[in-house]
Structure formats: structure tokens, C-alpha cells
């Protein structure tokens, strides 16, 4: 049990589709590559929290991937708004 971890990441709901990807391909790739379970709330739920559970190393890798997607999209949105 000591190697198990649970992380909650608060990401604005507008970025959830980018984390899931088309037909959930991106989120499924993260899950299969890391072995962590990543739960993104459905669009009908007004919640920004993404939950990641599993082995500690897997959770950290999945969290890193999710945060990289979020930061990349956030930068692109900011660049778009400044043009």
C-alpha cells in the first residue's frame, strides 16, 4: 500500500477535451503508457478536478503528462488571444 498514490489536479474545464483527446485517444494513451488511472469528470459535471490514482511512479508520470498538455494548450490560447 505504501507505493500507492492519489493525486488531484485542478485544471479549468475548458482544457479537459484537450487532455482527453479525440475519441479519448490521449487519455487512453496516458493510462496505457503509465498504468495509472486518470479520471476526468464528464462534461455534464461542473468540476475542474482530475483524479489520478495508481502506483506512485505511474501517478507522477501521468500527472506530468496531463500538466504538460494543459500548459501547452494554455500557452497556445494566450498566444491566440494576443493576436
C-alpha positions as CSV (number, residue, x, y, z in Angstrom):
1,X,0.0,0.0,0.0
2,X,2.9,2.4,0.6
3,X,3.7,2.6,-3.1
4,X,0.1,3.6,-4.0
5,X,-0.6,7.3,-4.6
6,X,-3.6,9.5,-5.3
7,X,-3.2,13.0,-6.9
8,X,-5.9,15.6,-7.7
9,X,-5.1,18.2,-10.3
10,X,-7.3,21.3,-10.7
11,X,-7.4,22.2,-14.4
12,X,-10.1,24.5,-15.9
13,X,-12.8,22.6,-17.6
14,X,-12.2,24.2,-21.0
15,X,-9.0,22.2,-21.2
16,X,-10.5,18.8,-20.4
17,X,-11.3,18.0,-24.0
18,X,-7.6,18.5,-24.9
19,X,-6.5,16.2,-22.1
20,X,-9.0,13.5,-23.3
21,X,-8.2,14.0,-26.9
22,X,-10.3,13.0,-29.9
23,X,-12.3,9.8,-29.1
24,X,-10.4,9.8,-25.7
25,X,-7.3,8.7,-27.5
26,X,-4.9,11.0,-25.5
27,X,-6.2,10.0,-22.1
28,X,-6.3,6.3,-23.0
29,X,-2.6,6.6,-24.2
30,X,-1.6,8.2,-20.9
31,X,-3.4,5.4,-19.0
32,X,-1.9,2.6,-21.0
33,X,1.6,4.1,-21.0
34,X,1.8,4.9,-17.3
35,X,-0.5,2.3,-15.8
36,X,-2.2,5.0,-13.7
37,X,-6.0,5.5,-13.6
38,X,-6.9,9.0,-14.8
39,X,-10.4,10.2,-14.2
40,X,-11.6,13.3,-16.0
41,X,-15.1,14.4,-15.0
42,X,-17.8,14.2,-17.7
43,X,-18.8,17.4,-19.5
44,X,-22.2,17.4,-17.7
45,X,-20.4,17.7,-14.2
46,X,-19.3,21.2,-13.2
47,X,-16.0,20.1,-11.7
48,X,-12.4,21.0,-12.6
49,X,-10.6,18.3,-10.6
50,X,-8.9,15.5,-12.4
51,X,-8.0,12.5,-10.3
52,X,-5.0,10.2,-10.9
53,X,-4.5,7.0,-8.9
54,X,-2.2,4.1,-9.0
55,X,1.5,3.2,-8.3
56,X,3.4,6.3,-7.1
57,X,5.7,6.4,-10.1
58,X,2.9,5.9,-12.6
59,X,0.8,8.6,-10.9
60,X,3.7,11.1,-11.2
61,X,4.3,10.3,-14.9
62,X,0.6,10.6,-15.6
63,X,0.3,13.9,-13.7
64,X,3.3,15.2,-15.6
65,X,1.7,14.3,-19.0
66,X,-1.6,15.9,-18.0
67,X,0.0,19.1,-16.8
68,X,2.2,19.3,-19.9
69,X,-0.9,19.1,-22.2
70,X,-2.6,21.8,-20.0
71,X,0.3,24.2,-20.1
72,X,0.9,23.7,-23.8
73,X,-2.8,24.4,-24.6
74,X,-2.8,27.4,-22.2
75,X,0.2,28.9,-24.0
76,X,-1.5,28.4,-27.3
77,X,-4.7,30.1,-26.1
78,X,-2.8,33.0,-24.7
79,X,-0.9,33.5,-28.0
80,X,-4.2,33.3,-29.9
81,X,-5.8,35.9,-27.7
82,X,-2.9,38.3,-28.1
83,X,-3.0,38.3,-31.9
